[in-house]
Amino acid sequence: MSSNPFTSEATPAVDRAAILAANPGIKSAAHWFWWIVGLSVINTVLVHSGSHTSFAVGLGFTLLADLFFRELMAVALVFDVAVVGFFVVMGVFAVRGHRWAFLIGGIVYAADALIFLYFQDYLALALHGWALFSLTTGGLALHRAIKQARSATGVSAEPPEPAAAVVVPSAEPATTEKDASGNRQD
């Protein structure tokens, strides 16, 4: 059991490996992070080798850095490593069944898609959309599976409702005055 700071009771740990084994589509969706990483690295190699070809699923962030810093390859590579490293981390945690990795990785990848929208590269934008759809579908399936696993143990994934406050009417008449020390004056 792990302690949940948002509830007063301990919540059972979810067996993420069992969830992923029972739902192969979740792991398949998480593998989109590996495609994004791999194709972005290939794009970086292509740009720095002088090619004018790139993969549409790769990251626009790295492509822009590689183009802007073509003469300063070290700067481009530091930026590329940071951005690609971020997606590696998201992939590692998504493959291990962490919902937040799907969410944060998807949000950043959606921001990356805006680069292709700005440059009117509609093929890359469409492929980003498909990858985002897959990541979202996997993240939602993981959310449902975790919720189902928690409900099967009898503990709600939601925090308990607070107890209703009982209002007891005061026996004092509302017109009674009090002095400075709080004593009633009759």
C-alpha positions as CSV (number, residue, x, y, z in Angstrom):
1,M,0.0,0.0,0.0
2,S,1.2,3.5,-0.8
3,S,0.2,6.6,1.1
4,N,-1.8,9.1,-0.9
5,P,-1.4,12.7,0.4
6,F,-4.8,13.7,-1.0
7,T,-6.8,11.1,1.0
8,S,-6.8,10.1,4.6
9,E,-6.6,6.4,3.8
10,A,-3.9,4.4,2.0
11,T,-4.7,3.4,-1.6
12,P,-3.5,0.1,-3.0
13,A,-0.6,0.2,-5.5
14,V,-1.7,-0.6,-9.0
15,D,0.1,-3.4,-10.8
16,R,1.1,-1.5,-13.9
17,A,2.9,-4.4,-15.5
18,A,-0.3,-6.5,-15.3
19,I,-2.3,-3.7,-16.8
20,L,0.1,-3.3,-19.7
21,A,0.1,-7.1,-20.2
22,A,-3.7,-7.2,-20.3
23,N,-3.9,-4.1,-22.6
24,P,-1.2,-4.3,-25.4
25,G,-2.7,-1.3,-27.1
26,I,-1.4,0.9,-24.3
27,K,2.2,-0.2,-24.7
28,S,1.8,0.1,-28.5
29,A,0.6,3.7,-28.1
30,A,3.6,4.4,-25.8
31,H,6.0,3.1,-28.5
32,W,5.0,6.2,-30.5
33,F,7.5,8.1,-28.3
34,W,10.3,5.8,-29.7
35,W,9.2,6.5,-33.3
36,I,9.3,10.2,-32.6
37,V,12.7,9.9,-31.0
38,G,14.2,7.7,-33.7
39,L,12.9,9.7,-36.6
40,S,14.1,12.9,-35.0
41,V,17.6,11.6,-34.6
42,I,17.6,10.4,-38.3
43,N,16.4,13.9,-39.3
44,T,19.2,15.5,-37.4
45,V,21.8,13.3,-39.1
46,L,20.2,14.0,-42.5
47,V,20.2,17.8,-42.0
48,H,23.8,17.9,-40.8
49,S,24.9,15.6,-43.7
50,G,23.5,18.1,-46.2
51,S,20.3,16.3,-47.2
52,H,17.1,18.1,-48.0
53,T,14.9,15.2,-46.9
54,S,13.3,14.6,-43.5
55,F,10.7,12.4,-41.9
56,A,7.4,14.1,-41.1
57,V,6.8,12.4,-37.8
58,G,10.1,13.7,-36.4
59,L,10.2,16.8,-34.2
60,G,9.8,20.2,-35.6
61,F,11.8,21.6,-32.6
62,T,14.9,19.6,-33.5
63,L,14.5,20.3,-37.2
64,L,14.3,24.1,-36.6
65,A,17.4,24.0,-34.3
66,D,19.3,22.0,-36.9
67,L,18.4,24.5,-39.7
68,F,19.0,27.6,-37.6
69,F,22.3,26.4,-36.1
70,R,23.6,24.5,-39.2
71,E,26.9,26.3,-38.9
72,L,27.0,25.9,-35.1
73,M,26.5,22.2,-35.0
74,A,27.4,21.9,-31.3
75,V,24.6,24.3,-30.3
76,A,22.1,22.4,-32.5
77,L,23.2,19.1,-31.0
78,V,22.9,20.2,-27.4
79,F,19.4,21.5,-28.2
80,D,18.5,18.2,-30.0
81,V,19.8,16.1,-27.1
82,A,17.7,18.0,-24.6
83,V,14.5,17.7,-26.7
84,V,15.0,14.1,-27.7
85,G,16.0,13.3,-24.2
86,F,12.7,14.7,-23.0
87,F,10.8,12.4,-25.3
88,V,13.0,9.4,-24.3
89,V,12.0,10.1,-20.7
90,M,8.3,10.3,-21.7
91,G,8.6,7.1,-23.6
92,V,10.3,5.3,-20.7
93,F,7.5,6.3,-18.2
94,A,4.7,5.7,-20.7
95,V,5.9,2.2,-21.4
96,R,5.9,1.6,-17.7
97,G,2.3,2.7,-17.5
98,H,2.4,6.3,-16.2
99,R,-0.5,8.4,-17.3
100,W,1.3,11.7,-16.8
101,A,3.9,10.7,-19.4
102,F,1.2,10.4,-22.1
103,L,-0.3,13.7,-21.0
104,I,2.9,15.8,-20.8
105,G,4.5,14.1,-23.8
106,G,1.3,14.6,-25.9
107,I,1.0,18.3,-24.9
108,V,4.7,19.0,-26.0
109,Y,4.2,17.0,-29.2
110,A,1.0,19.0,-29.9
111,A,3.1,22.2,-29.5
112,D,5.6,20.7,-31.9
113,A,2.8,20.2,-34.4
114,L,2.2,24.0,-34.4
115,I,5.6,24.4,-36.0
116,F,4.4,22.4,-39.0
117,L,1.1,24.3,-39.1
118,Y,3.0,27.6,-39.2
119,F,5.1,26.4,-42.1
120,Q,2.0,24.9,-43.8
121,D,3.6,21.4,-43.9
122,Y,0.2,19.6,-43.9
123,L,1.6,16.1,-44.3
124,A,3.8,16.5,-41.2
125,L,0.8,18.1,-39.4
126,A,-1.5,15.1,-40.4
127,L,1.1,12.6,-39.2
128,H,1.6,14.5,-35.9
129,G,-2.2,14.4,-35.6
130,W,-2.2,10.6,-36.0
131,A,0.6,10.2,-33.5
132,L,-1.3,12.4,-31.1
133,F,-4.5,10.5,-31.6
134,S,-2.6,7.2,-30.8
135,L,-0.9,8.7,-27.7
136,T,-4.3,10.1,-26.5
137,T,-6.0,6.8,-27.1
138,G,-3.3,4.9,-25.2
139,G,-3.3,7.4,-22.3
140,L,-7.1,7.2,-22.0
141,A,-7.0,3.4,-22.1
142,L,-4.4,3.4,-19.4
143,H,-6.5,5.8,-17.3
144,R,-9.6,3.5,-17.6
145,A,-7.5,0.4,-16.8
146,I,-6.0,2.0,-13.7
147,K,-9.4,3.2,-12.6
148,Q,-10.9,-0.3,-13.1
149,A,-8.0,-1.9,-11.2
150,R,-8.5,0.4,-8.3
151,S,-12.3,-0.2,-8.2
152,A,-11.7,-4.0,-8.3
153,T,-9.8,-3.6,-5.0
154,G,-12.7,-1.9,-3.4
155,V,-10.9,1.5,-3.0
156,S,-12.1,4.4,-5.0
157,A,-9.5,6.3,-7.1
158,E,-11.3,9.4,-6.1
159,P,-10.8,11.1,-2.8
160,P,-13.6,10.5,-0.3
161,E,-16.3,13.0,0.0
162,P,-15.9,15.3,3.1
163,A,-18.4,14.7,5.9
164,A,-21.4,17.0,5.7
165,A,-21.3,19.8,8.2
166,V,-24.1,19.9,10.7
167,V,-25.4,23.3,11.6
168,V,-26.8,23.5,15.1
169,P,-28.9,26.6,15.8
170,S,-27.8,28.7,18.6
171,A,-29.9,28.8,21.8
172,E,-29.1,32.5,22.2
173,P,-31.5,35.1,20.9
174,A,-30.1,37.0,17.9
175,T,-30.7,40.3,19.5
176,T,-28.6,39.7,22.7
177,E,-25.7,42.2,22.9
178,K,-22.2,41.3,24.2
179,D,-19.8,43.5,26.0
180,A,-16.1,43.9,25.0
181,S,-15.1,40.8,26.8
182,G,-17.7,38.7,25.0
183,N,-20.1,38.3,27.9
184,R,-23.8,38.6,27.3
185,Q,-25.6,41.7,28.5
186,D,-29.2,41.0,29.4
